[in-house]
Amino acid sequence: MDLKIIDRDNKGQLMKTLALVILGAVLVGCTAAGHNPTDKPKPAATSKGEVYKVGKGDALSISVWRNPELSVNVPVRPDGMISVPLIGDIDAADKEPEQLADEIKNELANYIKNPQVTVVVTNAVSSEYLHRVRVTGAVNQPQSIPYSNGMTVMDVVLVSGGLTEFAKANETKLYRNTVEGPKVYRVRLGDILEQGNIATNYELQPGDIVTVPERLF
């Protein structure tokens, strides 16, 4: 038997084995980097435990127990301030209602005995655009929609008038900001609408953007 032929066979087998090892390492690296095409968005986070913070443009109801003359309904001005009887201007923006109530209580304690203060946000204007989802691309009516609990990709597409004839439905993308940074998820919208396959009919979260691309021909 020719030893050179055996040697070439061994080298060929070695190269194949090395190639498989390298390919496996690349696939593992891609998965670790977040490029796994089977990635799915995490379930919508519950709002339980979240505390709203006052924003510019919000309307507040400030109640002082047994002191109706000090109880007022006030807007949060563009500078983040509100005006309260006896106290004057006080910074309200970016504070939790309970925190703001405590600050007002401490200030009023200089004028009345043991004030009891409650702050309620009666119109949360500042959060309106943070709690919306958006649909863009090859839909009949691209728009921004107020978020509702349990809303899915299919819901917002139907609200937007459905797809245009040029939609590349199965290449739809869901864009989401997460604590780990921006994420992009593939949505097989064609399978959802035409086959009833809801595997990628993901539940949405406030701030999500659904984009339906167009075909190039």
MITIFI-777612 format. One line per 3 residues: number of its first residue (from 1); their letters; for each residue x, y, z of N, C-alpha, C, O. Coordinates in pm, whole numbers, plus 32768, in hexadecimal, padded with zeros to 4 digits. Layout:
<pts>
NUM	A	X,Y,Z,X,Y,Z,X,Y,Z,X,Y,Z | ...
</pts>
This chain:
<pts>
1	MDL	8056,7F87,8000,8000,8000,8000,8059,807C,8000,80BF,8080,8045 | 8032,80DF,7FB4,8080,815A,7FA8,8070,81AC,8027,8000,81D5,8047 | 80DD,81C5,8070,80D7,8211,80ED,80B1,82A2,80D5,8074,82E0,812C
4	KII	80D3,82D9,8060,80B1,8363,8041,801A,8375,8037,7FE4,83DC,8062 | 7FD5,830D,7FFD,7F43,8315,7FF1,7F03,8312,807A,7EA6,835E,8096 | 7F37,82B8,80D2,7F02,82B1,815A,7F15,8335,81A2,7EBC,8364,81E8
7	DRD	7F8C,8372,818E,7FA9,83F1,81D1,7F4A,845E,81A3,7F1C,84AF,81F3 | 7F2D,8461,811E,7ED1,84C6,80E8,7E46,84B0,8122,7E01,8511,8144 | 7E1B,8432,812F,7D97,8415,8167,7D8E,8446,81F6,7D28,847E,821F
10	NKG	7DF9,842F,8243,7DF8,845C,82CE,7DF1,84F4,82D8,7DA9,852A,832C | 7E3B,8537,8280,7E38,85C9,827F,7DAD,85FC,825B,7D7B,865C,8296 | 7D6E,85B9,81F7,7CE8,85E3,81CE,7C84,85D4,823F,7C30,862B,8255
13	QLM	7C8E,8563,8287,7C33,854D,82F7,7C4B,85B3,8365,7BED,85E3,83A4 | 7CCA,85D3,837C,7CED,8635,83E2,7CB4,86BE,83C0,7C80,8704,8417 | 7CBE,86E4,8340,7C8A,8766,8315,7BF3,876C,8327,7BBD,87D2,8351
16	KTL	7BAE,86FD,8306,7B1B,86F9,8317,7AF6,8709,83A9,7A99,8753,83CB | 7B3D,86C4,8400,7B21,86CC,8490,7B39,8759,84C3,7AE9,878E,8511 | 7BA8,8796,8497,7BC8,881F,84C1,7B5E,8881,8492,7B38,88DC,84DB
19	ALV	7B2E,886E,8417,7AC7,88C6,83E1,7A46,88BC,8432,7A05,8921,844D | 7A21,8842,845A,79A9,882E,84AB,79B6,8871,8533,7956,88AC,8565 | 7A2E,8867,856F,7A46,88A7,85F1,7A38,893E,85E6,79FA,897D,863C
22	ILG	7A73,8979,857C,7A6B,8A0A,8568,79DB,8A36,8552,79AF,8A99,858B | 7991,89EB,84FE,7906,8A0C,84E4,78B4,8A08,8564,7860,8A60,857B | 78CB,89A2,85B8,7883,8999,8637,78A0,8A0F,8690,7846,8A43,86D2
25	AVL	791F,8A3A,8693,7944,8AAD,86E7,7900,8B2C,86B6,78D4,8B7E,8706 | 78F9,8B3D,8630,78B8,8BB4,85F7,7825,8BB7,861B,77F0,8C20,863F | 77E1,8B43,8611,7752,8B3D,8630,7739,8B5C,86C2,76DA,8BA3,86E4
28	VGC	778D,8B26,871A,777E,8B42,87A8,7793,8BD5,87C4,774B,8C11,8814 | 77F8,8C12,8780,7814,8CA0,8792,77A0,8CF7,8766,777E,8D59,87A8 | 7763,8CD3,86F6,76F1,8D21,86C3,767C,8D19,8724,7639,8D7D,873D
31	TAA	7664,8CA2,875A,75F6,8C94,87B9,760F,8CE6,8835,75B5,8D29,8868 | 768B,8CE2,8866,76AC,8D2F,88DE,76A1,8DC3,88C6,7683,8E0E,8923 | 76B9,8DF0,884B,76B1,8E7F,882B,7624,8EAD,8811,7610,8F24,87F5
34	GHN	75C2,8E55,8819,7537,8E7F,8809,7507,8E7B,877A,74A4,8EBD,8759 | 754B,8E30,8723,7523,8E2B,8697,74D3,8DAF,8675,74BD,8D92,85FF | 74A7,8D66,86D8,7458,8CEE,86C1,73D3,8D12,8682,7386,8D5B,86C0
37	PTD	73B4,8CE3,8609,7338,8D0C,85C6,72BB,8CD8,860B,724C,8D02,85EA | 72CC,8C7D,866C,7256,8C49,86B3,723A,8C98,8733,71DE,8C76,877E | 7288,8D01,874C,7270,8D54,87C1,71E1,8D88,87C2,71AC,8DAF,875A
40	KPK	71A4,8D89,8838,711D,8DBE,8847,711F,8E2A,88B2,716E,8E22,8910 | 70CA,8E8F,88A5,70C5,8EF5,890E,7091,8EBB,898E,7040,8E5E,898E | 70C0,8EF1,89FC,7091,8EC3,8A7E,6FFF,8EED,8A90,6FD3,8F4F,8A54
43	PAA	6FB5,8EA4,8AE2,6F29,8ECA,8AFC,6F20,8F59,8B2E,6F7B,8F8B,8B71 | 6EB1,8F9B,8B0C,6E9D,9026,8B35,6EAA,9032,8BCB,6E6F,8FE5,8C17 | 6EF8,9096,8BF4,6F0D,90A9,8C83,6E8E,90DC,8CC4,6E46,9130,8C8D
46	TSK	6E74,90A8,8D3A,6DFE,90D7,8D82,6E16,9163,8DB7,6E86,9187,8DDA | 6DAD,91B1,8DBD,6DB9,9239,8DEF,6DAF,923F,8E87,6DBC,92AA,8EC2 | 6D98,91CA,8EC7,6D8B,91C7,8F57,6E0C,91F5,8F98,6E78,91C7,8F74
49	GEV	6E01,9251,8FF6,6E75,9283,903D,6EB1,92FF,8FFE,6F02,9343,903E | 6E8E,9320,8F82,6EC1,9398,8F43,6E7B,9411,8F7D,6E02,940F,8F93 | 6EC6,947B,8F96,6E8F,94F4,8FCF,6E9E,9565,8F6B,6F0C,957D,8F38
52	YKV	6E31,95A8,8F4E,6E32,9615,8EED,6E7A,968E,8F26,6E6D,96AE,8F9D | 6EC5,96D1,8ED2,6F06,974E,8EF9,6EC6,97C2,8EAF,6EA9,97BA,8E38 | 6EB1,982D,8EF8,6E71,98A4,8EC1,6EC6,98DD,8E50,6F41,98E2,8E5A
55	GKG	6E84,9909,8DE6,6ECA,9943,8D74,6E94,99CC,8D4F,6E29,99F4,8D7C | 6EDD,9A11,8CFD,6EB2,9A96,8CCE,6E33,9A89,8C7D,6E27,9A32,8C26 | 6DD2,9AE1,8C99,6D52,9ADD,8C53,6CE8,9A8E,8C9B,6C72,9A98,8C78
58	DAL	6D0D,9A3E,8D00,6CAB,99F1,8D4D,6C50,9A4F,8D9D,6C77,9ABF,8DBF | 6BD9,9A21,8DBA,6B7D,9A6A,8E11,6B78,9A21,8E97,6B68,99A7,8E9C | 6B86,9A6D,8F05,6B8A,9A33,8F8A,6B18,9A67,8FE1,6AF1,9ADC,8FD7
61	SIS	6AE3,9A10,9035,6A83,9A37,909B,6AC9,9A2C,9122,6AF0,99BF,914C | 6AD8,9A9F,9166,6B1B,9AA2,91E8,6AB3,9ABD,9254,6A74,9B26,9256 | 6AA3,9A5D,92AC,6A3E,9A68,9316,6A82,9A71,939E,6AD9,9A20,93BF
64	VWR	6A59,9AD6,93EC,6A8B,9AE7,9474,6A15,9AD1,94D3,69B6,9B1E,94D3 | 6A1D,9A68,9521,69AD,9A3F,9575,6984,9AAE,95D6,69D8,9AE7,961D | 6901,9ACC,95D7,68C5,9B32,962C,68F5,9BBF,960B,68E3,9C1B,965B
67	NPE	6931,9BCF,9597,695C,9C54,956A,6938,9C65,94D7,6990,9C68,9481 | 68B4,9C70,94B9,688A,9C7A,942E,68C3,9CF4,93E6,68D4,9CF2,936C | 68E1,9D5C,9430,6919,9DD4,93F1,69A7,9DBD,93BE,69D9,9E0A,936C
70	LSV	69E6,9D53,93EF,6A6E,9D33,93C1,6A6E,9CC3,935A,6AD6,9CA3,9321 | 69FB,9C87,9342,69EE,9C1A,92E0,69D8,9C55,9255,697D,9CA5,9242 | 6A29,9C2D,91F6,6A24,9C69,9171,6A38,9BFF,9104,6A6E,9B94,911C
73	NVP	6A0B,9C22,908C,6A2A,9BD6,9013,6A8A,9C2B,8FC0,6A69,9C9B,8F99 | 6AFF,9BF6,8FA6,6B66,9C46,8F63,6BA9,9BF8,8EF3,6BB5,9B7E,8EFA | 6BD4,9C3F,8E8A,6C23,9BFD,8E21,6CB8,9C06,8E43,6CE4,9C62,8E88
76	VRP	6D03,9BA4,8E11,6D95,9BAC,8E1D,6DC8,9BFE,8DA8,6DB7,9BD8,8D34 | 6E07,9C6E,8DC6,6E32,9CCB,8D5E,6EA8,9C92,8D0E,6EE6,9C31,8D39 | 6EC7,9CCE,8C9B,6F38,9C9F,8C4B,6FBD,9C9F,8C95,7018,9C55,8C71
79	DGM	6FC8,9CF3,8CFE,7044,9CF4,8D4C,7044,9C8B,8DBA,70A2,9C81,8E09 | 6FD6,9C39,8DBF,6FCE,9BCE,8E21,6F98,9BFA,8EA8,6F92,9BA9,8F05 | 6F70,9C78,8EB5,6F43,9CAD,8F34,6EAB,9CB1,8F3D,6E66,9CB3,8ED7
82	ISV	6E77,9CB3,8FB8,6DEA,9CCC,8FD2,6DDF,9D39,903C,6E3E,9D55,9084 | 6D6A,9D76,9045,6D53,9DDE,90A9,6CF0,9DAA,9111,6C84,9D7A,90EF | 6D17,9DB4,9190,6CC6,9D82,91FF,6CAE,9DF4,9261,6D0B,9E3D,9283
85	PLI	6C30,9E06,928F,6C13,9E70,92F1,6C6F,9E68,936B,6C90,9DFC,939B | 6C96,9EDC,939D,6CF2,9EEF,940E,6D83,9ED1,93EA,6DDE,9F17,9415 | 6D97,9E68,939C,6E20,9E3F,937C,6E5A,9E8D,9307,6ECD,9EB7,9309
88	GDI	6E07,9EA0,92A1,6E38,9EDA,9225,6E63,9E6D,91C4,6E26,9E03,91BF | 6ECD,9E86,9179,6EFB,9E26,9115,6F4B,9DB5,9156,6F9B,9DCA,91B1 | 6F33,9D3D,9124,6F7C,9CC8,9151,6F94,9C6B,90DA,6F3D,9C5B,9084
91	DAA	7008,9C2F,90D6,702D,9BD7,9065,6FE0,9B54,9071,6FE5,9B11,90D8 | 6F98,9B2F,9006,6F46,9AB5,9007,6F74,9A4A,8FA5,6F5E,99D3,8FBC | 6FB2,9A72,8F38,6FD6,9A14,8ECD,7037,99A9,8EFC,7091,99C3,8F4D
94	DKE	7024,992F,8EC9,707B,98BC,8EE5,7073,988B,8F75,70CD,9846,8FA5 | 7006,98AE,8FBB,6FF2,987E,9043,6F77,9825,9048,6F16,983B,9000 | 6F7B,97C1,909D,6F05,976E,90B3,6E9D,97C1,90FF,6EC2,9814,9152
97	PEQ	6E1C,97AC,90E4,6DB4,97F9,9129,6DC3,97F7,91C1,6DB0,985E,9202 | 6DE3,9783,91FA,6DF3,977A,928B,6E69,97CC,92BC,6E63,980C,9326 | 6ED4,97CB,926E,6F4A,981B,9291,6F29,98AF,928E,6F50,98FA,92E7
100	LAD	6EE1,98D9,9226,6EB9,9965,921A,6E5D,998D,928E,6E6A,99FA,92C5 | 6E01,9934,92B2,6DA5,9950,9321,6DF3,9965,93A3,6DD1,99BD,93F2 | 6E5B,9915,93B9,6EAD,9924,9432,6EF4,99AB,9434,6EFF,99EA,949D
103	EIK	6F26,99D7,93C1,6F6C,9A56,93BB,6F0D,9ACA,93D6,6F2E,9B29,941D | 6E94,9AC1,939B,6E30,9B2A,93B5,6E09,9B2A,9449,6DFA,9B93,9486 | 6DF9,9AB4,9480,6DD5,9AA7,950E,6E3F,9AEA,9565,6E1D,9B33,95C2
106	NEL	6EBE,9AD2,9549,6F2A,9B0B,9599,6F2C,9BA4,9590,6F48,9BE8,95F2 | 6F0F,9BD8,9519,6F0C,9C69,9508,6E94,9CA6,9550,6EA0,9D0F,9590 | 6E20,9C66,9545,6DA7,9C9B,9586,6DB1,9C94,961E,6D6D,9CDF,9664
109	ANY	6E04,9C3A,9652,6E14,9C2E,96E3,6E4A,9CAE,9721,6E40,9CC2,979B | 6E82,9D06,96D0,6EB2,9D87,9701,6E3E,9DE9,9719,6E4F,9E51,9759 | 6DC7,9DC4,96E4,6D56,9E21,96EC,6CDE,9DE6,9737,6C97,9E2F,977C
112	IKN	6CC8,9D63,972A,6C56,9D25,976E,6C85,9CA9,97B9,6CEF,9C70,979B | 6C36,9C7F,981A,6C5C,9C10,986F,6C37,9B8A,982E,6BC6,9B74,9804 | 6C99,9B31,9827,6C87,9AA7,97F9,6C36,9A9C,9778,6BCC,9A5D,9778
115	PQV	6C65,9AD8,970B,6C1A,9ACF,968D,6C1D,9A41,9652,6C83,99FC,9659 | 6BAD,9A17,9619,6BA4,9996,95D5,6B8C,99B2,9540,6B24,99EA,951B | 6BE9,998B,94ED,6BE6,99B1,945F,6BDE,9936,9406,6C22,98D2,941E
118	TVV	6B8A,993F,93A0,6B80,98D5,933B,6B91,9913,92B1,6B56,997B,9294 | 6BE2,98D4,925D,6BF6,9902,91D3,6BC8,9894,9175,6BF5,9822,917F | 6B6E,98B7,9118,6B3B,9858,90B6,6B52,9891,902B,6B33,9905,9012
121	VTN	6B87,9840,8FD0,6B98,9869,8F44,6B13,9852,8EFD,6AE9,97E0,8EEA | 6ACF,98BE,8ED6,6A4C,98B2,8E98,6A53,98AB,8DFF,69F4,9880,8DBF | 6AC3,98D6,8DC6,6AD5,98CF,8D34,6B69,98BF,8D16,6BB6,991F,8D1D
124	AVS	6B90,9843,8CF6,6C1E,9824,8CE2,6C48,9841,8C52,6C66,97E5,8C06 | 6C4B,98C0,8C2F,6C6E,98E7,8BA6,6CFC,98BE,8B82,6D15,9894,8B11 | 6D58,98C8,8BE1,6DE5,98B1,8BC2,6E02,9821,8B99,6E66,9808,8B55
127	SEY	6DAC,97C2,8BC0,6DC7,9735,8BA2,6D85,9707,8B21,6D96,9694,8AF9 | 6D39,975F,8AE0,6CE8,9735,8A6D,6D3C,96F4,8A00,6D19,9689,89CE | 6DAC,9733,89DB,6DFA,96FF,896B,6E57,968E,8995,6E8B,9646,8940
130	LHR	6E6C,967E,8A17,6EBD,960E,8A46,6E6E,958D,8A47,6EA7,9520,8A42 | 6DE9,9597,8A4C,6D93,9522,8A54,6D45,9510,89D2,6CCB,9505,89D1 | 6D90,950C,8965,6D55,94F7,88E2,6DA7,948E,8898,6E1A,9474,88BA
133	VRV	6D6A,9453,8831,6DB2,93FB,87D5,6DA0,9434,8749,6D3D,9478,872D | 6DFE,9418,86F1,6DFE,9455,866D,6E0A,93EB,8601,6E50,9387,8610 | 6DC3,9403,8593,6DC5,93A8,8521,6DF0,93F7,84A7,6DB3,945C,8486
136	TGA	6E59,93CA,8463,6E8D,9411,83EF,6EA2,93B1,837B,6E98,9337,838C | 6EBF,93E9,8305,6EDE,9397,8291,6E65,9379,823C,6E0F,93CF,8227 | 6E5E,92FE,8209,6DFA,92D8,81A5,6D74,92B1,81E3,6D43,9241,81D0
139	VNQ	6D3C,9310,822F,6CB3,9302,8261,6C62,9376,8227,6C9A,93DD,81FF | 6BDE,9365,8222,6B8B,93CA,81E1,6B86,944F,822C,6B76,94B9,81EF | 6B94,944A,82B0,6B8D,94C4,82FF,6BF7,94C1,836E,6BD6,94A3,83E1
142	PQS	6C75,94DF,834D,6CDC,94E3,83B5,6CB3,9547,8422,6C85,95B5,8404 | 6CC2,9520,849F,6C94,9578,850A,6CCF,9553,8590,6D0F,94EB,85A1 | 6CB7,95AD,85F0,6CDC,959A,867B,6C5C,957E,86C9,6BFB,95CA,86C1
145	IPY	6C5D,9510,8716,6BE3,94DF,8756,6BF6,94DA,87ED,6C5E,94AC,881B | 6B94,9508,883C,6BA0,94FB,88CE,6BAD,9469,88F5,6B64,9413,88C3 | 6C0A,944D,894F,6C21,93C3,897C,6BAE,9393,89D4,6B7C,93DC,8A29
148	SNG	6B86,9316,89BF,6B24,92D4,8A14,6B5E,924F,8A43,6BA4,920B,89F7 | 6B42,922B,8ABD,6B75,91AF,8AF5,6B46,9136,8AA2,6ACF,912B,8A84 | 6BA1,90DD,8A7D,6B80,9067,8A2E,6B85,907D,8998,6B6D,901F,894D
151	MTV	6BA3,90F5,896B,6BAB,9114,88DB,6C19,90C2,8899,6C86,90B2,88D0 | 6BFB,908E,881E,6C5D,903D,87D5,6C81,907D,874F,6C46,90E2,8727 | 6CE3,9041,870C,6D0C,9072,8689,6C96,9074,8628,6C81,90D8,85E3
154	MDV	6C4A,9008,8623,6BD8,9002,85C7,6B71,906E,85E5,6B36,90A6,8589 | 6B5B,908B,8664,6AFB,90F3,868A,6B1E,9179,864A,6AC9,91BA,860E | 6B9D,91A2,8658,6BC2,9226,8627,6BC5,922B,858E,6BAA,9293,8552
157	VLV	6BE5,91BA,854F,6BE4,91B6,84BC,6B55,91C4,8488,6B3D,920B,8427 | 6AF7,9180,84C8,6A6B,918A,849E,6A34,9216,84B7,69E9,924B,8464 | 6A58,9252,8527,6A2D,92DB,8544,6A64,933C,84DC,6A27,93A3,84BF
160	SGG	6AD9,931B,84A5,6B18,9371,8440,6AE3,9357,83B3,6B1E,9386,8352 | 6A75,930D,83A7,6A37,92F7,8325,6A6F,9281,82D8,6A50,9271,8262 | 6AC0,922E,8318,6AF7,91BA,82D3,6B6D,91DB,827A,6B9D,924D,8279
163	LTE	6B9C,9178,8231,6C14,9186,81DE,6BF4,91BC,8153,6B85,91AA,8121 | 6C55,91FE,8117,6C49,9226,808B,6C6E,91AE,8033,6CA1,9149,8063 | 6C53,91BB,7FB1,6C71,914E,7F55,6D07,9139,7F43,6D31,90D3,7F0D
166	FAK	6D57,9198,7F70,6DE8,918D,7F60,6E2D,915C,7FDE,6EA8,9156,7FE3 | 6DE0,9139,8044,6E1C,9112,80C5,6E6B,9091,80BB,6E40,9030,807C | 6EDE,9090,80FA,6F2E,9016,8108,6F14,8FE3,8196,6F66,8FF4,81F0
169	ANE	6EA0,8FA5,81A5,6E67,8F8C,822A,6EC0,8F3A,8286,6ECE,8F5B,82FC | 6EFC,8ED2,8253,6F4A,8E79,82A9,6FD3,8EB1,82D0,701F,8E70,8317 | 6FF1,8F2A,82A0,706D,8F6D,82C7,7052,8FE0,8327,70A8,9036,833C
172	TKL	6FDC,8FE2,8361,6FB7,904C,83BF,7013,9047,8438,703C,8FDC,8464 | 7033,90BC,846E,708D,90C6,84E1,7046,910C,8556,6FFA,916B,8543 | 7063,90DB,85CD,7036,911B,8648,70B1,9157,868D,710D,910F,86B2
175	YRN	70B0,91DC,869E,7120,9221,86DE,70F8,9245,876D,708C,927C,8785 | 7150,9225,87CC,712F,923C,8859,71AB,9268,88A7,7217,9231,8895 | 7199,92CC,88FC,7203,92F4,8958,71F6,92A0,89D7,718B,9299,8A13
178	TVE	7264,9262,89FF,7265,920F,8A77,72D4,923F,8AD4,7324,9294,8AAF | 72D7,9207,8B4C,7340,922B,8BAA,73C9,9200,8B76,7430,9233,8BA4 | 73CB,91A3,8B18,7448,9174,8ADD,746C,91C1,8A5F,74D1,91A5,8A1F
181	GPK	7419,9223,8A3A,742F,926F,89C0,73C5,9251,8958,736E,91FE,896F | 73CB,9294,88E2,7367,927D,8879,736B,91ED,8846,73D6,91B3,8835 | 72F5,91B6,882E,72E8,912E,87F9,728F,9131,877D,7234,9183,8773
184	VYR	72AB,90D5,8720,725A,90C7,86A8,722D,9036,869D,727E,8FDB,86A7 | 71AB,9021,8688,7174,8F9A,867E,7129,8F8B,85F9,70DF,8FE3,85CF | 713F,8F19,85B9,70FA,8EFE,853B,706C,8ECE,8555,7054,8E79,85AB
187	VRL	700E,8F06,850A,6F81,8EDF,8515,6F54,8EA7,848F,6F5C,8EEC,842A | 6F25,8E2C,848D,6EF4,8DEF,8411,6E5F,8E13,8402,6E05,8DC1,8417 | 6E4A,8E92,83DD,6DC2,8EC7,83D8,6D6D,8E81,836F,6CF4,8E72,8382
190	GDI	6DA9,8E56,8301,6D5F,8E0C,829B,6D27,8D8A,82D2,6CB4,8D66,82B6 | 6D78,8D44,8321,6D49,8CC6,835D,6CD8,8CE0,83C0,6C7B,8C90,83CD | 6CE0,8D51,8406,6C78,8D74,8468,6BF4,8D8D,8421,6B8C,8D57,8448
193	LEQ	6BF8,8DE1,83BA,6B7C,8E0D,8378,6B43,8DA5,8319,6AC9,8D99,830C | 6B99,8D59,82D7,6B69,8CFC,826F,6B58,8C6C,82A0,6B04,8C23,826D | 6BA9,8C44,8303,6BA5,8BBA,8330,6B73,8BA9,83BF,6B5D,8B3A,83EE
196	GNI	6B62,8C19,8404,6B39,8C12,848F,6BA6,8BE0,84EC,6B8A,8BB7,855D | 6C23,8BE4,84BE,6C94,8BBA,8510,6CBF,8C31,8567,6CFE,8C8E,8537 | 6C9C,8C2C,85E7,6CB1,8C9F,863E,6D32,8C96,8690,6D40,8CDA,86F6
199	ATN	6D8F,8C42,8664,6E0C,8C2F,86B0,6E58,8CB3,86C1,6E9A,8CC7,8727 | 6E4F,8D0D,865E,6E97,8D8C,8668,6E38,8E02,867A,6E5E,8E75,8665 | 6DBC,8DE6,86A1,6D5E,8E53,86BF,6D79,8E84,874D,6D2A,8E6D,87A9
202	YEL	6DEA,8EC9,875C,6E1B,8EED,87DF,6DC3,8F56,8823,6D89,8FAD,87E2 | 6DBB,8F4B,88A7,6D77,8FB2,88F6,6DD2,902C,88FD,6E4B,9020,8912 | 6D98,90A2,88EB,6DE6,911C,88E3,6DF9,915D,896B,6DB4,913D,89CD
205	QPG	6E58,91BA,896E,6E71,920C,89E4,6E72,929E,89BA,6E8A,92BC,8945 | 6E58,92FA,8A17,6E5D,9389,89F5,6EE2,93AE,89B6,6F4C,9384,89E5 | 6EDC,93FC,894A,6F55,9427,8905,6F7F,93CE,8892,6FDC,93F1,8848
208	DIV	6F3F,935B,8880,6F62,9300,8812,6F45,933E,878A,6EE9,938F,877B | 6F95,9317,8727,6F80,9342,869C,6F7A,92C5,8645,6FD5,9273,8647 | 6F0E,92B8,85F8,6EFE,924A,859A,6F10,9282,850D,6EC9,92DF,84E6
211	TVP	6F6F,924C,84C2,6F8D,927E,843C,6F7B,920E,83D5,6FB7,91A4,83E1 | 6F27,9229,8371,6F0F,91C8,8306,6F58,91F8,8289,6F35,9261,8253 | 6FBD,91B0,8259,7008,91DC,81E3,6FBA,91C7,8162,6F5A,917B,815F
214	ERL	6FE4,920C,80F9,6FA8,91FC,8075,6FFF,91A7,801B,707A,91A6,8029 | 6FBF,915E,7FBF,700B,9114,7F5B,704D,9175,7EF9,7019,91E2,7EE0 | 70BC,914D,7EC3,7105,91A2,7E66,70D2,9195,7DD7,7102,91DA,7D7E
217	F	7072,913D,7DBF,703E,912B,7D36,6FA9,911A,7D3C,6F69,9109,7CD4
</pts>
